[in-house]
Amino acid sequence: MLRVHSALSSVQIMDSMTNLRARIPSVLLAALVLVLSRLQSTGAVDILFWSQANCLAQSVGCFGLAEGVCCGLPAASWRPSVRVQNSNSCKSTTLYTGGFCTTPWGRFTGSFCVSGAQFTGGRWNTTCRRRQLLADVSDHEQQACTDGSSGCKNVMDPNAVVYNSGEGNWVLIKDNAMGLHEQLTNVPDSEKVAWLTAQGATYTSKTEERMIVVAN
């Protein structure tokens, strides 16, 4: 009887170890999710300039915009609405008019779509930390970058073209986004999806966002 009891105890111990091994991946997964959620709070933001109000039709802008960097367009290429995505309540985005990031127009937090001006630029910064993890850019350096010169490290050239098909968005990530956006403008609406697909665009479902409409 003692031997049987000892054998049963060994089986129970083995079962316990097996259950522990099975739980380890889930624990590691939970830790990974926590780390990723923290990284997301300090990650990049997307800013898109749309050809119609309420962020409709097609847009050009910057995917993966780093903190303190201006995503901008020349004054003659202004857009009537702007979408900011992949943001949160700890990220404040300033929108500009007048060409690139020259004239501040308004500041908002989180992800949103705003209409009501001749938008040409956007820049975001973190507001929930007293001490910035990234080096702050001085006002002088920011002003020197508003002309969109190629040598300016604080201006990002648009790298994304997005087309709103009504149900979702077709996203094309390319370095020559401005040129591709102009080409897309001349493509008939019935052929835009086919054109974007041929260029390597991917489809994303429509996401919910705050709509901010300001009268001109």
C-alpha positions as a Markdown table, in Angstrom:
| # | Residue | x | y | z |
|---|---|---|---|---|
| 1 | Met | 0.0 | 0.0 | 0.0 |
| 2 | Leu | 2.8 | 2.3 | 0.8 |
| 3 | Arg | 4.3 | 1.7 | -2.7 |
| 4 | Val | 1.0 | 2.5 | -4.3 |
| 5 | His | 0.6 | 5.7 | -2.4 |
| 6 | Ser | 4.2 | 6.7 | -3.3 |
| 7 | Ala | 3.4 | 6.0 | -7.0 |
| 8 | Leu | 0.3 | 8.1 | -6.9 |
| 9 | Ser | 2.2 | 10.9 | -5.3 |
| 10 | Ser | 4.7 | 10.8 | -8.1 |
| 11 | Val | 2.0 | 11.0 | -10.7 |
| 12 | Gln | 0.4 | 13.9 | -9.0 |
| 13 | Ile | 3.8 | 15.7 | -8.9 |
| 14 | Met | 4.3 | 15.0 | -12.6 |
| 15 | Asp | 0.8 | 16.4 | -13.3 |
| 16 | Ser | 1.6 | 19.5 | -11.4 |
| 17 | Met | 4.8 | 20.1 | -13.3 |
| 18 | Thr | 3.0 | 19.6 | -16.6 |
| 19 | Asn | 0.4 | 22.1 | -15.6 |
| 20 | Leu | 3.1 | 24.6 | -14.6 |
| 21 | Arg | 4.8 | 24.2 | -17.9 |
| 22 | Ala | 1.5 | 24.7 | -19.8 |
| 23 | Arg | 1.0 | 28.0 | -17.9 |
| 24 | Ile | 4.4 | 29.5 | -18.5 |
| 25 | Pro | 3.6 | 30.5 | -22.2 |
| 26 | Ser | 0.5 | 32.3 | -21.0 |
| 27 | Val | 2.4 | 34.2 | -18.4 |
| 28 | Leu | 5.0 | 35.2 | -20.9 |
| 29 | Leu | 2.3 | 36.3 | -23.3 |
| 30 | Ala | 0.7 | 38.5 | -20.7 |
| 31 | Ala | 4.0 | 40.1 | -19.9 |
| 32 | Leu | 4.6 | 40.7 | -23.7 |
| 33 | Val | 1.2 | 42.3 | -24.0 |
| 34 | Leu | 2.0 | 44.6 | -21.1 |
| 35 | Val | 5.3 | 45.6 | -22.6 |
| 36 | Leu | 3.7 | 46.3 | -26.0 |
| 37 | Ser | 1.0 | 48.4 | -24.4 |
| 38 | Arg | 3.6 | 50.6 | -22.7 |
| 39 | Leu | 5.6 | 50.9 | -25.9 |
| 40 | Gln | 2.4 | 51.9 | -27.8 |
| 41 | Ser | 2.0 | 54.9 | -25.4 |
| 42 | Thr | 5.3 | 56.3 | -26.7 |
| 43 | Gly | 5.1 | 55.1 | -30.3 |
| 44 | Ala | 4.8 | 56.9 | -33.6 |
| 45 | Val | 1.6 | 58.6 | -34.9 |
| 46 | Asp | 0.1 | 58.8 | -38.4 |
| 47 | Ile | -1.1 | 62.1 | -39.8 |
| 48 | Leu | -3.0 | 62.2 | -43.1 |
| 49 | Phe | -4.2 | 65.2 | -45.1 |
| 50 | Trp | -7.5 | 64.5 | -47.0 |
| 51 | Ser | -8.8 | 66.0 | -50.2 |
| 52 | Gln | -12.3 | 66.4 | -48.9 |
| 53 | Ala | -13.9 | 67.4 | -45.6 |
| 54 | Asn | -14.5 | 64.8 | -42.9 |
| 55 | Cys | -11.5 | 62.8 | -44.0 |
| 56 | Leu | -13.1 | 61.4 | -47.2 |
| 57 | Ala | -11.9 | 60.6 | -50.7 |
| 58 | Gln | -8.1 | 60.3 | -50.7 |
| 59 | Ser | -5.2 | 61.6 | -48.6 |
| 60 | Val | -1.4 | 61.9 | -48.4 |
| 61 | Gly | 0.6 | 62.1 | -45.3 |
| 62 | Cys | 3.1 | 60.4 | -42.9 |
| 63 | Phe | 2.8 | 57.0 | -41.3 |
| 64 | Gly | 5.1 | 56.4 | -38.3 |
| 65 | Leu | 5.7 | 60.1 | -37.6 |
| 66 | Ala | 8.2 | 60.5 | -34.7 |
| 67 | Glu | 7.6 | 62.9 | -31.8 |
| 68 | Gly | 8.5 | 66.5 | -32.5 |
| 69 | Val | 8.8 | 66.0 | -36.3 |
| 70 | Cys | 6.7 | 68.0 | -38.8 |
| 71 | Cys | 4.7 | 66.2 | -41.4 |
| 72 | Gly | 3.8 | 68.9 | -43.9 |
| 73 | Leu | 2.8 | 70.1 | -47.4 |
| 74 | Pro | 3.6 | 73.3 | -49.3 |
| 75 | Ala | 1.1 | 76.1 | -48.9 |
| 76 | Ala | -0.3 | 75.5 | -52.4 |
| 77 | Ser | -1.1 | 71.9 | -51.5 |
| 78 | Trp | -3.3 | 72.5 | -48.5 |
| 79 | Arg | -6.1 | 70.0 | -47.6 |
| 80 | Pro | -9.5 | 70.7 | -46.0 |
| 81 | Ser | -9.3 | 68.0 | -43.4 |
| 82 | Val | -6.7 | 66.0 | -41.3 |
| 83 | Arg | -6.8 | 62.6 | -39.7 |
| 84 | Val | -4.6 | 61.7 | -36.8 |
| 85 | Gln | -4.5 | 58.0 | -35.9 |
| 86 | Asn | -2.6 | 55.7 | -33.5 |
| 87 | Ser | -2.6 | 58.4 | -30.9 |
| 88 | Asn | -4.0 | 58.6 | -27.4 |
| 89 | Ser | -4.9 | 60.9 | -24.6 |
| 90 | Cys | -1.2 | 61.4 | -23.7 |
| 91 | Lys | -0.3 | 62.6 | -27.2 |
| 92 | Ser | -1.1 | 66.2 | -28.2 |
| 93 | Thr | -1.1 | 67.0 | -32.0 |
| 94 | Thr | -0.7 | 70.6 | -33.2 |
| 95 | Leu | -2.1 | 71.3 | -36.7 |
| 96 | Tyr | -0.8 | 74.1 | -38.9 |
| 97 | Thr | -1.7 | 76.3 | -41.9 |
| 98 | Gly | 0.4 | 78.5 | -44.1 |
| 99 | Gly | 2.7 | 75.8 | -45.6 |
| 100 | Phe | 4.3 | 73.0 | -43.6 |
| 101 | Cys | 4.3 | 73.7 | -39.8 |
| 102 | Thr | 4.4 | 77.5 | -40.0 |
| 103 | Thr | 1.2 | 78.8 | -38.4 |
| 104 | Pro | -0.4 | 76.9 | -35.5 |
| 105 | Trp | -4.1 | 76.4 | -36.0 |
| 106 | Gly | -5.3 | 74.1 | -33.2 |
| 107 | Arg | -4.2 | 71.4 | -30.8 |
| 108 | Phe | -6.0 | 68.1 | -30.0 |
| 109 | Thr | -5.3 | 64.9 | -28.2 |
| 110 | Gly | -5.9 | 61.3 | -29.2 |
| 111 | Ser | -7.1 | 60.0 | -32.6 |
| 112 | Phe | -9.4 | 62.3 | -34.5 |
| 113 | Cys | -10.5 | 63.8 | -37.8 |
| 114 | Val | -10.8 | 67.6 | -38.1 |
| 115 | Ser | -12.2 | 69.8 | -40.9 |
| 116 | Gly | -12.5 | 73.5 | -41.3 |
| 117 | Ala | -9.2 | 75.0 | -42.4 |
| 118 | Gln | -6.5 | 75.0 | -45.1 |
| 119 | Phe | -4.2 | 72.4 | -43.3 |
| 120 | Thr | -0.6 | 72.1 | -44.3 |
| 121 | Gly | 1.2 | 70.5 | -41.4 |
| 122 | Gly | 1.0 | 68.5 | -38.1 |
| 123 | Arg | 3.4 | 67.7 | -35.3 |
| 124 | Trp | 2.8 | 65.8 | -32.0 |
| 125 | Asn | 4.3 | 65.6 | -28.6 |
| 126 | Thr | 3.8 | 63.7 | -25.4 |
| 127 | Thr | 2.0 | 65.5 | -22.6 |
| 128 | Cys | 1.8 | 62.9 | -19.8 |
| 129 | Arg | 5.5 | 62.9 | -18.9 |
| 130 | Arg | 7.3 | 65.7 | -17.1 |
| 131 | Arg | 10.6 | 64.5 | -18.5 |
| 132 | Gln | 10.8 | 63.9 | -22.2 |
| 133 | Leu | 12.5 | 60.7 | -23.2 |
| 134 | Leu | 13.4 | 62.3 | -26.6 |
| 135 | Ala | 15.5 | 65.4 | -26.9 |
| 136 | Asp | 13.4 | 68.6 | -27.1 |
| 137 | Val | 13.6 | 70.6 | -30.2 |
| 138 | Ser | 14.1 | 74.3 | -29.7 |
| 139 | Asp | 11.8 | 76.9 | -31.2 |
| 140 | His | 14.6 | 78.2 | -33.4 |
| 141 | Glu | 15.3 | 74.7 | -34.8 |
| 142 | Gln | 11.6 | 74.2 | -35.4 |
| 143 | Gln | 11.3 | 77.5 | -37.2 |
| 144 | Ala | 14.3 | 76.6 | -39.4 |
| 145 | Cys | 12.5 | 73.5 | -40.5 |
| 146 | Thr | 9.2 | 75.0 | -41.6 |
| 147 | Asp | 10.4 | 75.6 | -45.2 |
| 148 | Gly | 10.5 | 71.8 | -45.8 |
| 149 | Ser | 14.1 | 71.8 | -46.9 |
| 150 | Ser | 15.5 | 68.4 | -47.7 |
| 151 | Gly | 18.3 | 68.9 | -45.2 |
| 152 | Cys | 16.0 | 69.5 | -42.3 |
| 153 | Lys | 15.9 | 66.5 | -39.9 |
| 154 | Asn | 12.7 | 67.7 | -38.2 |
| 155 | Val | 10.5 | 67.5 | -41.3 |
| 156 | Met | 9.3 | 64.2 | -42.7 |
| 157 | Asp | 8.3 | 63.9 | -46.3 |
| 158 | Pro | 4.9 | 62.2 | -46.8 |
| 159 | Asn | 5.3 | 58.4 | -47.2 |
| 160 | Ala | 1.7 | 57.3 | -47.4 |
| 161 | Val | -1.3 | 57.5 | -49.8 |
| 162 | Val | -4.7 | 56.4 | -48.5 |
| 163 | Tyr | -8.0 | 56.1 | -50.5 |
| 164 | Asn | -11.3 | 55.8 | -48.7 |
| 165 | Ser | -13.5 | 53.4 | -50.6 |
| 166 | Gly | -16.5 | 54.0 | -48.3 |
| 167 | Glu | -16.2 | 50.7 | -46.3 |
| 168 | Gly | -12.5 | 50.9 | -45.6 |
| 169 | Asn | -9.1 | 52.4 | -46.6 |
| 170 | Trp | -6.6 | 51.3 | -49.2 |
| 171 | Val | -3.1 | 52.2 | -47.9 |
| 172 | Leu | 0.0 | 52.6 | -50.1 |
| 173 | Ile | 3.3 | 53.2 | -48.3 |
| 174 | Lys | 5.9 | 54.6 | -50.7 |
| 175 | Asp | 8.7 | 57.2 | -50.5 |
| 176 | Asn | 7.3 | 59.1 | -53.5 |
| 177 | Ala | 3.9 | 59.5 | -51.9 |
| 178 | Met | 3.3 | 63.0 | -53.2 |
| 179 | Gly | 3.9 | 62.0 | -56.8 |
| 180 | Leu | 1.7 | 58.9 | -56.4 |
| 181 | His | -1.1 | 61.0 | -54.8 |
| 182 | Glu | -1.1 | 63.3 | -57.8 |
| 183 | Gln | -1.3 | 60.3 | -60.1 |
| 184 | Leu | -4.2 | 58.8 | -58.1 |
| 185 | Thr | -6.1 | 62.1 | -58.4 |
| 186 | Asn | -6.2 | 61.7 | -62.1 |
| 187 | Val | -7.5 | 58.1 | -62.0 |
| 188 | Pro | -11.3 | 57.7 | -62.3 |
| 189 | Asp | -13.0 | 56.7 | -59.1 |
| 190 | Ser | -14.1 | 53.3 | -60.6 |
| 191 | Glu | -10.5 | 52.4 | -61.2 |
| 192 | Lys | -8.8 | 53.7 | -58.1 |
| 193 | Val | -8.9 | 50.5 | -56.2 |
| 194 | Ala | -7.4 | 48.5 | -59.1 |
| 195 | Trp | -4.7 | 51.2 | -59.6 |
| 196 | Leu | -3.8 | 51.1 | -55.9 |
| 197 | Thr | -3.7 | 47.3 | -55.8 |
| 198 | Ala | -1.4 | 47.3 | -58.8 |
| 199 | Gln | 0.9 | 49.6 | -56.9 |
| 200 | Gly | 1.0 | 47.3 | -53.9 |
| 201 | Ala | -1.6 | 48.9 | -51.6 |
| 202 | Thr | -3.2 | 47.0 | -48.7 |
| 203 | Tyr | -6.8 | 47.1 | -47.4 |
| 204 | Thr | -7.7 | 48.1 | -43.8 |
| 205 | Ser | -11.2 | 48.2 | -42.3 |
| 206 | Lys | -12.7 | 51.4 | -41.3 |
| 207 | Thr | -11.9 | 52.6 | -37.7 |
| 208 | Glu | -13.9 | 54.8 | -35.4 |
| 209 | Glu | -12.6 | 58.2 | -34.5 |
| 210 | Arg | -13.6 | 61.5 | -33.1 |
| 211 | Met | -15.0 | 64.0 | -35.7 |
| 212 | Ile | -14.1 | 67.6 | -35.1 |
| 213 | Val | -15.7 | 70.1 | -37.5 |
| 214 | Val | -14.8 | 73.8 | -37.2 |
| 215 | Ala | -16.4 | 76.5 | -39.4 |
| 216 | Asn | -14.2 | 78.4 | -41.7 |
